Amino acid sequence: MYNKSIARARSSCKIVVPILHWESTTFSRPSIALICFGTIALFPSVLLPSSPFMWLAGMTFGYLYGFLIITVGMSIGMSLPYFIGSAFHCRIHRWLEKWPKKAAFVRLAGEGDWHHQFKAVALLRISPFPYIVFNYASVATNVKYYPYIAGSMAGTIHETFLAIYSGKLLQSLAVATSQGSFLSVDQIIYNGIGFIVAAASTATITIYAKKALQRLQAEEEIL
C-alpha cells in the first residue's frame, strides 16, 4: 500500500513537471501574473474554483508577490458577485429559504453595526461555509459593502497563505521527482512540519470560527 502511494505521488509530480516547463517557456512572468490575477478575480463570479491558479501564483511568484496577486484578485472576485447578486436579491433570498439553518448563519452578516458585520463576515469566511456560495448569498442580508469586503479579506488571509504553501510544496515535489529522486530527509522534515502546522492551524481556526458563529447567533436570538 505504501509503495503504491509513493508511486501515485511520483506519477502526479511527473505530470506537474511538464506543465510547469510548458508554462514557463510559453508565457512570460507578467503574462502568468495576469492569468492568475484574471482567473482569481473572475472565476468566482461564474461559480468556478480558482484554487489551481492560486497554487500557480505560489509556485511562480512565492509568498510576497504571490500573496499580492492572490489578495487583489480575491478582493475583486468577492466584490463582483456582491454587486451582481444585488440584482437578484429576491431570488437568492428565496433560494436560501430552502436551507434555513445555513441561512440563519448567513443572515448574521447583515445584523448590527459595522464592527458586528465585519466580525460575522470574517467568521463566515473562515468557517466551512462554501466560499463561492457566500459571495452571492451575502446579498440576501443587509450587510454593507465595506464591512463585507474588509471581513472577507481578513477571513481569507490564512487560506491565501495555505494556497501559496501548497503550490510551493507541489513544486518541490515535482522538481525532486523530475531529477529521479524524492525529497531529501531535511526537505521531508521541513515540509512535514510545515504541513502539520498548516493543517493544525486551519483546523483550529475553523473550529474557533464555527463556535464563535454559534455564540454570535445565540446572542442575536437573546436580543
C-alpha positions as CSV (number, residue, x, y, z in Angstrom):
1,M,0.0,0.0,0.0
2,Y,2.8,2.4,0.9
3,N,4.7,1.6,-2.3
4,K,1.5,2.3,-4.3
5,S,1.0,5.6,-2.6
6,I,4.6,6.6,-3.3
7,A,4.1,5.6,-6.9
8,R,1.0,7.7,-7.3
9,A,2.7,10.7,-5.7
10,R,5.7,10.3,-8.1
11,S,3.3,9.9,-11.1
12,S,1.4,13.1,-10.1
13,C,4.6,15.0,-9.8
14,K,5.8,13.8,-13.2
15,I,2.6,15.3,-14.7
16,V,3.3,18.6,-13.0
17,V,6.8,19.0,-14.2
18,P,6.0,19.2,-18.0
19,I,3.1,21.6,-17.2
20,L,5.5,23.9,-15.2
21,H,8.0,23.7,-18.0
22,W,5.4,24.5,-20.7
23,E,4.0,27.4,-18.6
24,S,7.5,28.9,-18.0
25,T,8.6,28.6,-21.7
26,T,5.3,29.6,-23.2
27,F,4.3,32.6,-21.0
28,S,6.4,35.5,-19.6
29,R,6.1,36.2,-15.8
30,P,3.9,39.2,-16.4
31,S,1.6,37.1,-18.5
32,I,1.4,34.4,-15.8
33,A,0.7,37.1,-13.2
34,L,-2.1,38.4,-15.4
35,I,-3.6,35.0,-16.0
36,C,-3.5,34.2,-12.3
37,F,-5.0,37.5,-11.4
38,G,-7.7,37.3,-14.0
39,T,-8.9,33.8,-13.1
40,I,-8.9,34.5,-9.4
41,A,-10.9,37.7,-10.0
42,L,-13.4,36.3,-12.5
43,F,-13.9,32.6,-11.8
44,P,-15.9,33.0,-8.5
45,S,-18.5,35.1,-10.4
46,V,-19.3,32.1,-12.6
47,L,-19.0,29.7,-9.7
48,L,-15.7,28.1,-10.8
49,P,-12.9,27.3,-8.3
50,S,-9.7,29.4,-8.7
51,S,-7.5,27.3,-6.3
52,P,-5.3,25.9,-9.1
53,F,-4.3,29.4,-10.1
54,M,-3.6,30.3,-6.5
55,W,-1.2,27.3,-6.4
56,L,0.3,28.5,-9.7
57,A,0.8,32.0,-8.3
58,G,2.5,30.4,-5.3
59,M,4.8,28.3,-7.5
60,T,5.8,31.1,-9.8
61,F,5.9,34.2,-7.5
62,G,6.4,32.9,-4.0
63,Y,4.9,34.3,-0.8
64,L,5.3,38.1,-1.3
65,Y,4.3,38.7,-4.9
66,G,2.0,35.6,-4.9
67,F,0.2,37.0,-1.9
68,L,-0.3,40.4,-3.6
69,I,-1.6,38.8,-6.8
70,I,-4.0,36.5,-4.9
71,T,-5.2,39.1,-2.5
72,V,-6.0,41.7,-5.1
73,G,-7.6,39.1,-7.3
74,M,-9.7,37.8,-4.5
75,S,-10.9,41.2,-3.5
76,I,-12.3,41.6,-7.0
77,G,-13.6,38.0,-7.0
78,M,-15.6,38.7,-3.9
79,S,-16.8,42.1,-4.9
80,L,-18.2,41.3,-8.3
81,P,-20.7,38.6,-7.0
82,Y,-21.8,41.1,-4.3
83,F,-22.8,43.7,-6.9
84,I,-24.1,41.2,-9.5
85,G,-26.1,39.4,-6.9
86,S,-27.8,42.6,-5.8
87,A,-29.8,42.5,-9.0
88,F,-31.1,39.0,-7.9
89,H,-31.7,39.8,-4.3
90,C,-35.2,38.3,-4.1
91,R,-34.3,35.2,-6.0
92,I,-31.3,34.5,-3.8
93,H,-33.4,35.2,-0.7
94,R,-35.9,32.5,-1.8
95,W,-33.1,30.1,-2.5
96,L,-31.7,30.5,1.0
97,E,-35.1,29.7,2.5
98,K,-34.6,26.1,1.4
99,W,-31.8,25.7,3.9
100,P,-33.0,27.6,7.0
101,K,-30.1,26.6,9.3
102,K,-27.4,27.8,6.9
103,A,-29.4,30.9,6.0
104,A,-29.5,31.8,9.7
105,F,-25.7,31.9,9.8
106,V,-25.5,33.9,6.6
107,R,-28.0,36.5,7.9
108,L,-25.7,37.2,10.9
109,A,-23.6,39.1,8.4
110,G,-26.3,41.7,8.0
111,E,-27.1,42.4,11.6
112,G,-25.7,45.1,13.9
113,D,-23.2,47.8,13.3
114,W,-20.0,47.9,11.1
115,H,-17.9,46.0,13.6
116,H,-20.6,43.3,14.1
117,Q,-20.9,42.8,10.3
118,F,-17.1,42.7,9.8
119,K,-16.8,40.1,12.5
120,A,-19.6,38.0,11.2
121,V,-18.3,38.1,7.6
122,A,-14.8,37.2,8.7
123,L,-16.0,34.2,10.8
124,L,-18.2,33.0,7.9
125,R,-15.2,33.2,5.6
126,I,-13.1,31.1,8.0
127,S,-16.0,28.6,8.7
128,P,-16.7,25.6,6.4
129,F,-19.5,27.6,4.6
130,P,-18.8,27.4,0.9
131,Y,-16.6,30.3,-0.2
132,I,-18.2,30.8,-3.7
133,V,-21.8,30.4,-2.4
134,F,-21.3,33.0,0.3
135,N,-20.2,35.6,-2.3
136,Y,-23.8,35.6,-3.7
137,A,-25.7,34.6,-0.5
138,S,-24.4,37.6,1.4
139,V,-26.5,40.0,-0.7
140,A,-29.6,38.4,0.8
141,T,-28.7,40.1,4.1
142,N,-28.4,43.8,5.0
143,V,-24.6,43.6,5.1
144,K,-22.9,46.7,3.8
145,Y,-20.1,46.5,1.2
146,Y,-17.2,47.9,3.3
147,P,-17.6,45.5,6.3
148,Y,-18.3,42.7,3.8
149,I,-15.1,43.2,1.8
150,A,-13.0,44.0,4.9
151,G,-14.3,41.0,6.8
152,S,-13.8,38.8,3.7
153,M,-10.2,39.8,3.2
154,A,-9.4,39.3,6.9
155,G,-11.1,35.9,6.9
156,T,-9.3,34.6,3.9
157,I,-5.7,35.5,4.8
158,H,-4.9,32.0,6.1
159,E,-6.4,30.5,3.0
160,T,-4.2,32.6,0.8
161,F,-1.0,31.5,2.6
162,L,-2.1,27.9,2.6
163,A,-2.7,28.0,-1.2
164,I,0.8,29.5,-1.7
165,Y,2.3,26.9,0.6
166,S,0.5,24.1,-1.3
167,G,1.8,25.5,-4.6
168,K,5.4,25.7,-3.3
169,L,5.2,22.2,-1.8
170,L,3.8,20.7,-5.1
171,Q,6.6,22.5,-7.0
172,S,9.3,21.0,-4.6
173,L,7.9,17.5,-5.1
174,A,7.7,17.9,-8.8
175,V,11.3,19.2,-9.2
176,A,12.6,16.4,-6.9
177,T,10.8,13.7,-8.9
178,S,12.0,15.1,-12.2
179,Q,15.5,14.6,-11.0
180,G,14.9,10.9,-10.5
181,S,14.7,11.2,-6.7
182,F,12.4,12.2,-4.0
183,L,12.7,14.8,-1.3
184,S,15.8,14.7,1.0
185,V,15.5,14.0,4.7
186,D,15.8,17.7,5.5
187,Q,13.1,18.6,3.0
188,I,10.8,15.9,4.2
189,I,11.2,17.1,7.8
190,Y,10.8,20.8,6.8
191,N,7.7,20.2,4.6
192,G,6.2,17.7,7.1
193,I,6.4,20.2,9.9
194,G,5.0,22.9,7.6
195,F,2.1,20.7,6.6
196,I,1.3,19.7,10.1
197,V,1.4,23.3,11.3
198,A,-0.8,24.5,8.4
199,A,-3.3,21.7,8.9
200,A,-3.5,22.2,12.6
201,S,-3.8,25.9,12.3
202,T,-6.6,25.6,9.7
203,A,-8.5,23.1,11.8
204,T,-8.1,25.3,15.0
205,I,-9.2,28.5,13.2
206,T,-12.2,26.7,11.6
207,I,-13.4,25.2,14.9
208,Y,-13.0,28.6,16.6
209,A,-14.9,30.3,13.8
210,K,-17.8,27.8,14.0
211,K,-18.1,28.1,17.8
212,A,-17.9,31.9,17.6
213,L,-20.6,32.0,15.0
214,Q,-22.8,29.8,17.2
215,R,-22.2,32.3,20.1
216,L,-23.0,35.2,17.9
217,Q,-26.2,33.6,16.7
218,A,-27.2,32.9,20.4
219,E,-26.6,36.5,21.3
220,E,-28.8,37.7,18.4
221,E,-31.6,35.3,19.4
222,I,-31.5,36.7,23.0
223,L,-31.7,40.3,21.7
